[in-house]
Amino acid sequence: MKTSLVTSAVLHALVLTWALVSLGSPADFEVADVEAMPVDMVPIEELTKLQQGDKEAPKAEIPSVTPTKRPDTVENAENVGENKVDIKTPPKPDAKPSNNESAAAPEKTEKALPTPDPVKEDSKEITEEKPASEPATEVASLPEPKQEVKPDPKPEEQPAEEKPAENPDAEALPDKVPTPVAKPKVEQPAQTAKTPDRKNEENKKEKKKASSQNESDFNADEVAALLNKTDPTNGGAKSGKTEKAFGASKTTGNTLSQNEMDALRGQIQKNWSSFAGIEGLDGMILKVSFELDPQGNIVGQPEVETTGGSEAARRTMIGSVRRAILKSLPFQGLPADKYDSWREMVVNFDPSSMSIQ
Amino acid sequence: MEQVGLAAATTDVTLWSLFMEAGFVVKLVMLGLIGASVWTWAIVVDKTLKYGKVRRQLDAFEQVFWSGQSLEELYRTLSDRQTSGMGAIFVSAMREWKKSFERGARSPIGLQMRIDRAMDVTLSRESEALEARLGSLATIGSAGPFVGLFGTVVGIMTSFQAIAGSKSTNLAVVAPGIAEALLATAIGLLAAIPAVIAYNKFSADAGKITSRMEGFADEFSAILSRQIDEKLQQPRQAAQ
């Protein structure tokens, strides 16, 4: 045994010395001296985006729309122009130089002048109300302006088109009133005052009809148009901050980023209560479309389309999804400059996994 | 709390420096495993020599035994020497035979039993000698990897403590500690693998040799039993 032990020890000593000598330090890894290559993460959005600017202008670093003469700026305006209100119609070059407010406009805009309007409106209201309630003494006094007005419109209409800018105030008065229906009104109240009869009642009805006709002629939009001195040919209210530069007429492809979408999803998800235990959710998808105003509030009602799932579960889920959306209004954190991309929203709900796409 | 810091990232990663860098416990484990390896190989050398010798003796004895030589004569030559294997079995059986007949055997059945016992004892003593130290081979083979693993775990533990102390996760700092810890497992495997192989081989060899001796013992027992019967019949015939 001794001999074999010695033999073994010697053997080990030999092997170890050999290992220590020849198995020394393993060769170091060869690391090629390569220069680091910079890698930029470029969102595809960058490539598909069109920045608003001027189509004719030369290229510049930052696309910019034509700077306007108007000194004040309108917040979040999207359309180029000299207007104070952001209107979508593009600006048309004027034939004549105009002072903006009453510029070469169709008749209706001339009516827009402030002074005449209240009077007319008042008089209309009065004429409508009074015959119904009580007789004529007051009424008699009212028609005066109308009579004055009547003759005017015919002669004035033509000049209005031709020389709009000259004297808007004077012209404006007549236009509003000339409705022919108004005439009988003035006479009728006088009769009714004398002999209140059933006939009168009938008359009243007729009058009402007449007045309602009046009302239908009376167009709120027109009035609004009259009231606001904006010129549709002036375009929107956006003004370039720098020299105009090449770009599209509208910024497009400016979609919500993943983060913003996630944030929106989170807001809805938070208010979406789960419906554990409802059967028939498999494969159900609820497609909810709605429109938002710039403040993130909903316009109208969300429309829900469903596919898959059982009928009962669908009904439940439609209610649930509606509630979730209405509850999470107004949506926070939607970038105002991308309003175009989130004005109309389509959100897909998947109830089986409680996820929102 | 003791803060363990790495002195410096060692660029020297030879086996010797790995060993010297290792902690106390890991060093102890490595030395123990190297010792185990030396012991394993000592046994391997010893057994190889011994089994070879035993086989040669068996061959030689069988040749002599079946050569037709008188058993008495064989016994006389062998009883003077130090014998092992079949020789020892033969001598023990013959001694018992001699003792019984010299004093005048009374019962043939008792004699047969005594001879068998004597041969069994010798046989077991011989096989015990053959299998001596095979147990330690088995132990090294099964426990070696675990001991090595223990060294590795301790080494990696200390090296992680050192990393925490040095507050650097640079691979150049981390690697040597882990390499030195892994060396313990490597040595453990280095000792265990030959031990397992040697154990399997030698226990099989020992089994073969033992069964060969058992075969001889049975044969010899049969021969002796025939002899006893013949010897017992002779006095009866003589008496008739």
Interface residues (C-beta under 8 A of the other chain):
Chain A: M1 T3 S4 L5 T7 S8 A9 L11 H12 L16 A19 L20 L23 G24 S25 P26
Chain B: D12 V13 T14 L15 W16 I34 S37 V38 W39 T40 W41 A42 I43 V44 V45 D46 L49
